[in-house]
Amino acid sequence: MTRLIGVAGEGVDCTLSATGKVTFFAGRVPVAGEHVTVTYRVSQRAVARLEDAASVAAEAAGGAPGTAQWLGKVLKPPARSSVDCENAAQAVLSFSVSRAAAASGTYETVNPADFWPGDVLAIASGGQTMNVVVRRVDIVDGMTRPETLTYRTAFANDWAEGLGLTLSEAIATDALLPQTALSAPGNVLANLQQLQVVSATGTALQVDAGMAPPAGGGFEVRRRDGDFGQGVDQDLVLRSPVRSFSIPREGQVEHYYVRMYDGSTPPVYSRFSSAVFTDFPVS
């Protein structure tokens, strides 16, 4: 059954104080042996971590590590969710892996076809063509007849001078970076919003994840909300390939965090964890 929270006289079961205390009303008090499950949401910093696998492999082909990283904060436009952060990271990543994206300089020509700041110029040199973004154009009249106009052009591509993003290298102290990097924005699995504890005994918690696992994947349970992925086993409790699984009891007060993962290499996980908090005697 679902217990309703509200104010006395509204036909609800209990009330919740500002300090987090739940008080059941007369006639609505849980009976002996009844388990109460509380579901809630918490807010955290919006974060994202992306990588370009093709660029990493290309850079590593010559024996170099092949990876370089940049940590920063999006100042403008505001990133209000992890999805916004992923889109910003993808934009930064797209021009950071391109050599031409870091180009800046000046170009001078006489009587060209008219162009404006924001236009894209194709500059050919040595049989190669590079597209650059015009940032400033100064036109100097040569005072001649026929007329000669000298266009002095300043150009800079996205990585050299960002057009739409304002970034900062400052990182909030309460921002927890994901351990694994995504290959593309939104490359995550569904969160386990229907996860619930079916039964609790002195020796085990029986958990229903609320949905079937993906092919080759399952559900990962940890004691800490972080380090999900292969190779980190310090706080790993178990990995279950089935929807319903049992968590062995170790203490009266326990905290567990659960995410779903698939069978890809490396595995793709849920974006956020579902938490199981218990305060129940052990045998």
Secondary structure as UniProt FT lines:
FT   TURN            8..9
FT   STRAND          14..16
FT   TURN            18..19
FT   STRAND          22..24
FT   TURN            26..27
FT   TURN            32..33
FT   HELIX           53..60
FT   TURN            61..63
FT   STRAND          73..76
FT   HELIX           82..96
FT   HELIX           100..102
FT   STRAND          104..110
FT   TURN            117..118
FT   STRAND          120..125
FT   TURN            126..127
FT   STRAND          128..141
FT   STRAND          149..156
FT   TURN            158..160
FT   STRAND          166..168
FT   TURN            173..174
FT   TURN            185..186
FT   TURN            193..194
FT   STRAND          196..200
FT   STRAND          204..208
FT   TURN            215..216
FT   STRAND          218..222
FT   TURN            230..231
FT   TURN            234..235
FT   STRAND          236..240
FT   STRAND          244..248
FT   STRAND          253..261
FT   STRAND          269..270
FT   STRAND          274..279
//
